[in-house]
Amino acid sequence: MKTKHLFSPKALIPKFMLILTAGLGSVSVNANCSDAITPTAALNNFRVLDSANEVQDLRSGLIWKRCVVGRSFDKSTASCSGTSGRYDWQGALQQAEQAANNSGLAWRLPSIKELNSIVEHACTPKTNSLFSFPSPVWSGTPYTGFGSQNRSYLVDFRFGVLFGSRSINNMYEVILVREAPQPSSQI
């Protein structure tokens, strides 16, 4: 593995992690990535839905909010606008429940496996930005490792890393996911 810059100086194109740039501006950090890894979060694995606030992962069928809770995607600026909040883990679960109740759709916190499925570890430039996830964000998966009492998993998309042992009392932002509706069968 070699260390590469996360953004190219010309176009601020991410070379590592999720298809993520909107709202990050000129952030410059180093990240470990590998040229030997086949890209897994390629743009052609996703489609933007009509609302532009949602993106569907064509591999899993999951529908993701493009922005954290409290923000919405602005087509004119191709970025998220509004004010996000930070929540403890219980508050994050409540935000998902509230979004589900308000919309009638089954929004929830993503599992750690689902979050990891959209993290890109290959050193590959991205040509577009589909998501705007700051870091770190909560998962809906409680941590079960050593010293796991009152801890949960989360992912830091700036570095594409999983953090398992974080207190559920810490404050992080929230992203939401839901299953795609199943096509109705006609008899």
Secondary structure in CASP SS format (residue, H / E / C, confidence):
PFRMAT SS
TARGET T0000
AUTHOR 0000-0000-0000
METHOD secondary structure of the structure
MODEL  1
M C 1.00
K E 1.00
T E 1.00
K E 1.00
H E 1.00
L C 1.00
F E 1.00
S C 1.00
P C 1.00
K C 1.00
A C 1.00
L C 1.00
I C 1.00
P E 1.00
K C 1.00
F C 1.00
M C 1.00
L C 1.00
I C 1.00
L E 1.00
T C 1.00
A C 1.00
G C 1.00
L C 1.00
G C 1.00
S C 1.00
V C 1.00
S C 1.00
V C 1.00
N E 1.00
A E 1.00
N E 1.00
C E 1.00
S E 1.00
D C 1.00
A C 1.00
I C 1.00
T C 1.00
P C 1.00
T C 1.00
A C 1.00
A C 1.00
L H 1.00
N H 1.00
N H 1.00
F E 1.00
R E 1.00
V E 1.00
L C 1.00
D C 1.00
S C 1.00
A C 1.00
N C 1.00
E E 1.00
V E 1.00
Q E 1.00
D E 1.00
L C 1.00
R C 1.00
S C 1.00
G C 1.00
L C 1.00
I E 1.00
W E 1.00
K E 1.00
R C 1.00
C E 1.00
V C 1.00
V C 1.00
G C 1.00
R E 1.00
S E 1.00
F E 1.00
D E 1.00
K C 1.00
S C 1.00
T C 1.00
A C 1.00
S E 1.00
C E 1.00
S E 1.00
G E 1.00
T C 1.00
S C 1.00
G C 1.00
R C 1.00
Y E 1.00
D C 1.00
W H 1.00
Q H 1.00
G H 1.00
A H 1.00
L H 1.00
Q H 1.00
Q H 1.00
A H 1.00
E H 1.00
Q H 1.00
A H 1.00
A H 1.00
N H 1.00
N H 1.00
S H 1.00
G C 1.00
L C 1.00
A C 1.00
W C 1.00
R E 1.00
L C 1.00
P C 1.00
S C 1.00
I H 1.00
K H 1.00
E H 1.00
L H 1.00
N H 1.00
S C 1.00
I C 1.00
V C 1.00
E C 1.00
H C 1.00
A E 1.00
C C 1.00
T C 1.00
P C 1.00
K C 1.00
T C 1.00
N C 1.00
S C 1.00
L C 1.00
F E 1.00
S E 1.00
F C 1.00
P C 1.00
S C 1.00
P C 1.00
V E 1.00
W E 1.00
S E 1.00
G E 1.00
T E 1.00
P E 1.00
Y C 1.00
T C 1.00
G C 1.00
F C 1.00
G C 1.00
S C 1.00
Q C 1.00
N C 1.00
R E 1.00
S E 1.00
Y E 1.00
L E 1.00
V E 1.00
D E 1.00
F C 1.00
R C 1.00
F C 1.00
G C 1.00
V E 1.00
L E 1.00
F E 1.00
G E 1.00
S E 1.00
R E 1.00
S E 1.00
I C 1.00
N C 1.00
N C 1.00
M C 1.00
Y E 1.00
E E 1.00
V C 1.00
I C 1.00
L C 1.00
V E 1.00
R E 1.00
E C 1.00
A C 1.00
P C 1.00
Q C 1.00
P C 1.00
S C 1.00
S C 1.00
Q C 1.00
I C 1.00
END
